[in-house]
Amino acid sequence: MDRRKFLGTGVSSTFVLGAAAGAAAGAAGAVALAPKLLRPPPLPGKLSYAEAGEDLVLWQIAVGALRIEQPTYMDIGAHHPVINNNTFLFYERGAHGVLVEPNPALHDVLSGVRPRDTLLRVGIGPARESAADYYIIGGSEDGQLNTFSREQAMELVTRGQGHYRIDRVIKIPLLNINDVMRAQWNAAPNVLSIDTEGYDLTILRSLDFKRLRPDVIVAETGELGGKRLEVEILEFLVQQGYQVRGGSFVNTIFVDRRRIG
C-alpha cells in the first residue's frame, strides 16, 4: 500500500514508464558491451618453460639488466630438456651451454632435443670424490626425485608413507664444478642453475668463488615437501657476495653484487 501511494503521489506515470524503458535499454546496452569487456584482445604474453617462471626472470636479469648478449649457462640437474627446465628458454633464443644430468634414462632425450648443448652424463661433486651413490626413487615416474643425497632419499621414503621407495642405487662418476667450468669456458658461465634434490649446497660449497663467479645463480631453496626455506643456501651465497633478486616458492635467484654495483 505504501509503495502504491508513493508511486501515485508526486511521481507521474510517464516518469515511471520512462525510467523502466531507460532501464531496459541500459540492460540491453550492457549485454551488448559484455562480450567486449569479458574477452579483451590478446595481450603480448611470454612463454615460460620453468617450474614457476624462473627462466623469464633469469633472462631479464642476464640480458635485460646485465646486458649479456649471448649468455652461457651450466644446468646441473637438467632433467628434462624442456619441461620444468630453467635454461630451455635460453637455448630456444640462440644461447648454448652445458647440461649435467646423471640419470641415464634422460640422456637420449636431452641430446636429441638440445644438440647445441654439451651434455655431461655425470654428477657434480666435491673434488675428493670420483664417484657417488645415485638413488633411483620409485614412485616418481619422471625420476625428478632421484638424488645423490642419502639423507634426502631416506626422508622421501619416510615422508612418502609407502608412496616412494628406493628402487636401486647405482654408482655415477662425479666431476668437480671448477674443472668443468675451466674446461668449457676457462671462466664461469653467466648463469648457473642447480637442482639436485638435496645436493645443491654441497656443490655450491665446492665452487671457487674467488676465481669463478657466475653472474646469476638459481638454486632450489624450498624444503622438501614443506614450506620452509633452506636458509643455509641463502646465507652461504650472501657470504660469497651474492644478492637475492628474484625467485619462486621453490627456487631463489641470486645476482653477483659486483655486477650490479
N, C-alpha and C positions, 0 to 999 in steps of 0.2 A: 504494500500500500504506500509506504513512504517513498519507494522508488518511483511509482507511477505519479505521485504528486510532484516529485522533483522534476520529472520529465515534462509534466504538464504545466508547470508554473515557471515562467521566465525563460524557458528554452523552447524555441519553435520546432515544429516537426520538420521544417525544412533543414534546420541545422542538424537535427538528429540524422535525417536521411543523408545529408551531405557528408557528415562525419563517417557514416557507415560506408558510403561509396568510396570515400577517401581511403579508409582503412583497407577496403578490398583491393583498391588499385595499388596501395602500398605493398600489400601482401604479394600481389602478382609481380610487382617490380622486384621484390626481394627474391622470389622464386627464380625470376629471370637472371638475377645477378649471382645467385648462389653457386652455380657451376663454376663461374669465373673465380669466385672467392675460394672455393674449396679445391680447385685444381689450378694453381698458378703455373705459369710457364716453367719448364725445366731450368734449374739453376746449374751453373758450371761446377759439378762435383769433382772430387778426386778419389780415385780408386786406391784402396789400401789392401795389402796382402798380409800384413802383420796381424797379430792376435787382437790388438786394440788400437790400431792406427799409429804404432810407434814408427813405422817406416816413413810416414809423412813428416813426422817431427824430425827424424834423423836427416831427411833430405832438406828440409827447410833450414836446419842448422848448418849442415855441411855446405850446401850450395847457396842458400839464400843469405845466411848470416856470415859464414866464414869465407864465402866467395871461392870455393873449390870447384873448378870447372868439371873435372872428371875424378870424382872421389874414388879411392880404393877402399876395399873392405876385407876384413877377416871375420868369417862367420863360424864360430866354434860351437858345434852342436847344431849344424844347419838343419838337420832333419829333412823335411820335405822341401823340394826346391821352390815351391810356390806357396802352399797353404801354411798360414801362420808363420811366414818367413819374414825376417826383418830386412833382408837385403835383396829380395827379388825385384822390388821397385827400382833399385839402383841398376840392377842388371838390365831390366826392361828399358831403362833410359840410356843405355850405352856403356855403363861402367862395368868393371870386372874386378874380381878379387879371388880370395882363397876360401874354399868351403872345407871345413873339418868335420867329418862325420864317421864315428866308429861303427855304426850299425850296418853290417853287411847287406841287410835287406833293402837298404836305401841307395846303395852305390849306383846301381844301373839307372834309376830314375833321375838321380842328381846329375850324372854325367850326360844323360840323354837330353834333359831339358835345358841344362846350362853348360854347353860345351866350351864357352869362352872362359869360364872359371876354372881354376886349378882345384881339383878335388884331392884331398888328403884322406885316405881311408884308415885313419888312426885316431887316437885320442891325444889330448894335450895334457901334460902333467909336469910335475917337478923334474928338474934336471937329473936328480939322483935315481929316478926310476925309468927303466926302459920299456916296461910293460905293466899292465894292471888288470885286475879282475873287472869285467864288464858284466853287469847284472841285467839279464833279459827278463823283463817284467811281464808275466802273463796276466791277462785281463785287460790289458791296454792294447787294443787291436793295431794301432799305428806305431807302437814302440816308442811313443813320445816320453814315457816314464822310465825308459832304460837309463842306467846310471853307473858311474864308476864309484859312487859313494855307497859303501856297505850300510852305513848308518841310515841313509835315506831309503835304501831298498828294504831294510827291516822295518822302518817306520811305515812304509807303504803297506806291507803285509799286515802289520798290526792294526793300522787305522782302517784298512780296507775291509776288515771283518769277513774275510773269505772271498772278497771280490778280486783282490790282487794276490799274486803268488810269484815266487822266483822260479821261472821255468828252467833256466840254466845259467851258468856262469862261464864266460869264455875269456881267454887272455887276448888282450888287444895291445898292440905296440903303442908306445907313447912318444911324442916328440915334445921338446921344450919350446915354449912360445917364442922366446927370444931367438932361438935358432931358426925357426920358421920365418919370422919377420925379416931377419937378416938375409936369409936365402932368397926370399921372394922380392924384397924391395930394398934391402940394405938400410931399412928405416922402419918406422911403424906405419901401418895403414892409417888412412884418415878416419875410418870407422871400425871399431871393434865391437862385435856382437857376441855375447856369451850366454848360452842357455844349455847348461849341462846337468840339470837336476841335482843340485846339492854340491856341485864341484866348482862353482863359479869363483868363490873366494880363494880356493886353493890355487886356481890358475892365475888370478889377479895378483896374489902374493908372490908368484914366481916371475912376474913381469919386471924387467929392469926399467923402471920409470925414469931413471936418470938419463938413459940413452934412447929409450924407445917409448915415445909418448903419443898414443893415438889422440887425434883431435877430439873425437867423440866416442864415448863408451856407452853401450846399453847392456845392462846385466839384469838377470832375473832376481828381484829382491822381495818377491812375495813369498811368504811362508807356505810350505807345502800343506795344502788342504786347510789353510787358515787365513786370517785377516791381518796377521802381524807382519811388519816389515822386518827383513833380515838386516838389522841395523849395523851389523859388523861390516857388511859390504859398503854401506853409506859412509860409515866412519873411516874405513880404510881409504876409500877413494878421496874423501875430503882431505885426509892427511897427505895424500900424494899430489894435492894441488888441483883437484877437480871440483866442479860446482854442479849441483843438481839444476837442470834446466828443462826438465820435462819427464814424461813417462805415463804409466797407466797403473792399474791396480796390481799388475803382475811385474812389470819391468820399470826400471828407473834409467833415465838418460843423463849422462854426465858430460860436461864440456871442460876441456883443459883451460884453467883460468888464464894461462899465458896467452891463449888465443883470443881472449875477449877483454883483456885489459883489467 
